[in-house]
Amino acid sequence: MSADEGVYAYSAVLMGSPILLKLFEDNAALAAQVFRLIRHQENILTVNRAHSEVMAINHAAGREPVCVSREVFDLIQCAHQVSLLPHSLFNFTIGPLVKRWKIGFQGRSVPPQGDLEKLMALTDPREVVLDPERRSVFLRQPGMEIDLGAIAKGYIADLVRSFLRQQGVERALINLGGNVQTLGAPPQAAGWSVGLKTPFGQADELIGVIEVAGKSVVTSGVYERYFERDGRLYHHILDARSGYPLDNELLSVTVVSDRSIDGDIYTTLLYGLGGEQSLAALRDAPHIEAIFVTRDQQVICSSSRQFAFRLHDRRYQLTTDNTA
């Protein structure tokens, strides 16, 4: 814990990421409750341990349905619906491909095409059977695996915000390793300042700063986990339609929204659409705003109704979609 000008910061390492909680009162007991809440969610949702509710579903693939708790079922149902959207890059059955590539987890080689084709057959969300009455989940094909990693942090960040509100907290920030969720704004400030990293830059190098109040900020970038082989970069944002990392003009997508779970969903959906189609789609989604960083050093804001953005890195050119 550290305090700076009335801000009390509490940190922990959970879900494999540094977690930061900022409050405006010295309340270690409340911080401990928040970290226990996060740890509980991690325990039931993770696929990085042998035992969790999600892993119980994966272990029973091709054999039998598994009944789960209401919170896990609801999250799986949400991920299932988004995965079935037309042309959706979001796919919660992508687990077998993620494990084969191991990008970010010592994976530094390109799997054989034959391996990828076999695993792609196990990444069809239509092969997941949900029974709302029994709250059961059945993976029809042996070897299928669901992975909620693309949605879990946002879901948990929203739970933390709800919990803090229940405790009477009006101003706070929770950063779950890239998912930033805020309550209100700091005293004498218009909003919280959230840094947007320069792609492939130093750890503290910022392309700019986003200012928000009572909003979520979620960023996903190809520079987060990757390796290079034979002059080509392979990053962790996989496309189940090809078996390979997605290849388009985007380096990062940042989504500003009320709910952090929407940030998780839309960063993936927008990555799959690419910049131009994303801007067109967001004109019909006023509750979602996005900032795109492109390979040709453009920073493009879909609009700026819910946030303010200050460009720091003058190597990049800032533009806003004025038709939004």
C-alpha positions in Angstrom: 0.0 0.0 0.0 1.2 3.5 -0.7 -0.4 7.0 -0.3 0.1 10.0 -2.6 -1.8 13.2 -2.1 -4.7 11.5 -0.5 -4.8 8.5 -2.8 -4.2 5.1 -1.2 -3.0 2.5 -3.6 -3.1 -1.3 -2.8 -1.6 -3.9 -5.0 -1.5 -7.7 -5.4 -0.6 -10.2 -8.1 -3.7 -12.2 -9.2 -4.8 -13.9 -12.4 -1.1 -13.8 -13.5 -1.2 -9.9 -13.5 -0.5 -7.0 -11.2 -3.7 -5.7 -9.7 -4.0 -2.1 -8.5 -6.7 -0.6 -6.3 -6.8 3.2 -5.7 -9.0 4.6 -2.9 -9.3 8.0 -1.2 -9.3 6.5 2.3 -6.9 4.3 4.1 -8.9 1.1 4.2 -6.7 -2.0 4.0 -9.6 -4.2 5.2 -11.7 -3.1 2.2 -8.7 -3.7 -0.1 -8.3 -7.2 1.3 -12.0 -7.9 0.6 -11.6 -6.8 -3.0 -8.6 -9.0 -3.5 -10.5 -12.0 -2.0 -13.3 -11.4 -4.4 -10.9 -11.4 -7.3 -9.2 -14.5 -6.1 -12.5 -16.4 -5.7 -13.4 -15.5 -9.3 -10.0 -16.6 -10.5 -10.4 -20.0 -8.8 -13.7 -20.8 -10.5 -13.0 -19.3 -14.0 -9.3 -20.1 -14.7 -8.0 -22.7 -17.2 -4.5 -22.4 -15.8 -5.1 -24.8 -13.0 -6.2 -28.4 -12.9 -9.3 -27.7 -10.9 -11.9 -25.0 -11.5 -15.5 -25.0 -12.7 -14.4 -24.2 -16.3 -11.7 -27.0 -16.2 -14.4 -29.5 -15.0 -16.3 -28.7 -18.2 -13.2 -29.1 -20.4 -12.3 -32.4 -18.7 -15.8 -33.8 -19.5 -15.7 -32.8 -23.2 -17.3 -35.4 -25.4 -18.5 -37.4 -22.4 -21.1 -35.5 -20.3 -22.6 -32.2 -19.4 -21.3 -30.4 -16.3 -23.5 -28.3 -13.9 -21.9 -25.1 -12.8 -22.7 -22.2 -10.5 -25.1 -19.4 -11.7 -22.3 -16.9 -12.1 -20.1 -19.2 -14.2 -23.1 -20.3 -16.4 -24.2 -16.7 -17.0 -20.6 -15.7 -18.1 -20.4 -18.8 -20.4 -23.8 -18.0 -21.9 -22.6 -14.4 -22.6 -19.4 -15.7 -24.2 -21.3 -18.2 -26.2 -23.7 -15.6 -27.6 -20.9 -13.3 -28.7 -18.9 -16.2 -30.2 -21.9 -17.0 -32.4 -22.2 -13.5 -33.9 -21.6 -13.4 -37.7 -17.9 -13.1 -38.6 -17.0 -12.7 -34.9 -13.3 -13.0 -34.0 -14.4 -13.6 -30.4 -14.5 -17.3 -29.8 -14.5 -18.8 -26.4 -13.8 -22.3 -27.7 -10.3 -21.2 -29.0 -8.6 -22.9 -26.0 -6.9 -25.7 -28.0 -5.3 -23.2 -30.4 -4.2 -21.0 -27.5 -2.5 -24.0 -25.8 -0.8 -25.1 -29.0 0.7 -21.7 -29.8 1.6 -20.9 -26.1 2.3 -17.3 -27.1 3.3 -15.5 -23.9 4.0 -18.9 -22.2 7.4 -19.9 -23.7 5.9 -20.6 -27.1 8.3 -19.4 -29.8 7.7 -21.7 -32.7 5.0 -21.9 -35.5 2.9 -25.1 -35.2 2.7 -27.3 -38.3 -0.3 -26.5 -40.5 -1.7 -30.0 -40.0 -1.7 -29.5 -36.2 -3.6 -26.2 -36.6 -6.2 -27.7 -38.9 -7.0 -30.5 -36.5 -7.3 -28.1 -33.6 -9.5 -25.7 -35.6 -12.1 -28.5 -35.9 -12.3 -28.2 -32.1 -13.1 -24.5 -32.0 -16.7 -24.4 -33.1 -18.9 -22.6 -30.5 -21.9 -24.3 -32.1 -20.7 -27.5 -30.6 -21.3 -26.1 -27.1 -24.7 -27.1 -25.6 -26.1 -25.0 -22.8 -29.0 -26.0 -20.6 -30.3 -23.0 -18.6 -32.6 -25.0 -16.4 -29.9 -27.3 -15.2 -27.1 -24.7 -15.6 -25.1 -27.3 -17.5 -22.5 -27.0 -20.2 -21.6 -29.8 -22.6 -18.8 -29.8 -25.1 -19.8 -32.2 -27.8 -16.4 -33.1 -29.2 -13.6 -34.7 -27.1 -10.6 -32.4 -27.0 -12.7 -29.2 -27.0 -11.8 -26.6 -24.4 -13.5 -23.3 -23.5 -11.4 -20.4 -22.4 -12.9 -17.3 -20.7 -9.7 -15.4 -20.6 -10.9 -12.9 -23.2 -13.9 -11.9 -21.0 -13.1 -12.8 -17.4 -11.1 -9.7 -16.4 -13.9 -7.4 -17.6 -16.5 -9.4 -15.8 -14.4 -9.4 -12.5 -13.7 -5.6 -12.9 -17.4 -4.9 -13.0 -18.0 -7.1 -10.0 -15.4 -5.1 -8.1 -17.0 -1.8 -9.0 -20.4 -3.1 -7.9 -18.9 -4.3 -4.6 -17.3 -1.0 -3.9 -20.5 0.8 -4.6 -22.3 -1.5 -2.1 -19.6 -0.4 0.4 -20.5 3.2 -0.2 -17.3 4.0 -2.2 -17.9 6.9 -4.6 -14.4 7.4 -6.1 -12.0 4.5 -6.9 -10.0 2.9 -9.6 -9.3 -0.8 -10.1 -6.7 -2.0 -12.7 -6.8 -5.7 -13.4 -3.7 -6.0 -15.6 -5.0 -3.8 -18.4 -8.7 -3.7 -17.6 -9.2 -0.3 -15.9 -12.6 0.3 -14.2 -13.4 3.6 -12.4 -15.9 5.0 -10.0 -16.5 8.8 -10.3 -13.4 11.0 -10.6 -10.6 12.1 -8.2 -11.4 15.3 -6.2 -10.7 18.5 -8.0 -10.2 16.6 -11.3 -12.4 16.0 -14.3 -11.4 12.3 -14.5 -8.9 9.6 -14.0 -5.8 9.6 -16.2 -5.2 6.3 -17.9 -2.0 5.8 -20.0 -2.1 4.3 -23.4 1.2 2.5 -24.1 3.3 3.1 -27.2 3.3 -0.2 -29.2 6.6 -2.0 -28.7 7.9 0.9 -26.6 9.5 0.9 -23.2 7.3 -0.1 -20.2 6.7 3.5 -19.2 6.5 5.0 -22.8 3.0 6.4 -23.5 1.5 7.2 -26.8 -1.0 9.4 -24.9 -3.3 9.7 -21.9 -7.1 9.0 -21.7 -9.1 10.9 -19.2 -12.4 9.2 -18.0 -14.8 9.4 -15.1 -17.0 6.5 -14.1 -16.0 4.5 -17.2 -14.0 1.4 -18.1 -10.9 1.5 -20.3 -9.7 -1.8 -21.9 -6.8 -2.1 -24.3 -5.6 -5.0 -26.3 -2.5 -4.9 -28.4 -0.4 -7.1 -30.5 2.7 -6.0 -28.6 1.5 -7.5 -25.3 2.6 -11.1 -26.0 4.4 -12.1 -29.2 7.5 -13.7 -30.7 9.4 -13.1 -33.9 10.5 -15.8 -36.3 12.0 -15.4 -39.8 11.2 -11.7 -39.9 7.6 -12.2 -39.0 5.8 -11.2 -35.8 3.4 -13.7 -34.2 1.1 -12.3 -31.5 -1.4 -13.7 -29.1 -4.6 -12.4 -30.8 -5.5 -15.6 -32.6 -8.1 -16.0 -35.3 -9.9 -19.4 -35.1 -10.9 -19.0 -38.7 -7.3 -19.3 -39.9 -5.6 -20.9 -36.9 -3.0 -18.1 -37.0 -2.6 -14.7 -35.3 -4.8 -12.0 -36.8 -3.1 -10.0 -39.5 -4.4 -6.5 -40.2 -3.4 -2.8 -39.9 -4.1 -2.5 -36.1 -1.5 -2.5 -33.4 -3.9 -1.8 -30.5 -7.6 -1.3 -29.8 -8.8 0.6 -26.7 -12.5 0.6 -25.8 -14.1 3.1 -23.4 -17.5 1.9 -22.1 -19.6 1.8 -18.9 -19.0 -2.0 -18.4 -15.6 -3.5 -18.5 -17.0 -6.8 -19.9 -18.1 -4.8 -22.9 -14.6 -3.5 -23.3 -13.3 -7.1 -23.4 -15.9 -8.1 -25.9 -15.5 -5.1 -28.2 -11.7 -5.0 -28.3 -11.9 -8.5 -29.8 -14.8 -7.8 -32.1 -13.2 -4.6 -33.4 -9.8 -6.2 -33.9 -11.6 -8.7 -36.2 -13.3 -6.0 -38.2 -10.3 -3.8 -38.7 -10.2 0.0 -38.4 -12.5 1.1 -41.2 -15.3 -1.4 -40.6 -15.0 -0.8 -36.8 -15.6 3.0 -37.2 -18.7 2.3 -39.3 -20.0 -0.2 -36.8 -19.4 2.1 -33.8 -21.6 4.9 -35.3 -24.5 2.6 -34.4 -23.2 1.9 -30.9 -23.1 5.2 -29.0 -22.4 3.4 -25.7 -19.0 2.2 -27.0 -16.1 4.3 -28.0 -12.7 3.2 -29.3 -9.2 4.4 -30.0 -7.3 2.6 -32.7 -3.5 2.6 -33.1 -2.4 1.6 -36.6 0.8 0.3 -38.2 1.2 3.5 -40.2 1.3 5.5 -36.9 -2.2 6.8 -36.8 -4.2 7.2 -33.6 -7.9 7.2 -34.5 -10.7 8.0 -32.1 -14.2 6.8 -33.0 -15.5 9.9 -31.2 -14.8 11.5 -27.8 -18.1 11.8 -26.0 -17.1 9.7 -23.0 -13.4 10.6 -22.7 -10.7 13.1 -23.5 -7.4 12.0 -25.1 -4.1 13.8 -25.1 -1.4 12.7 -27.6 2.1 12.5 -26.1 4.1 10.7 -28.8 4.4 13.1 -31.7 5.5 10.3 -34.1 1.8 9.5 -34.3 -1.0 11.5 -36.0 -4.2 11.9 -34.1 -7.6 12.0 -35.9 -11.2 11.7 -34.9 -14.1 10.2 -36.8 -16.2 13.3 -37.1 -19.1 11.4 -38.7 -19.8 9.6 -35.4 
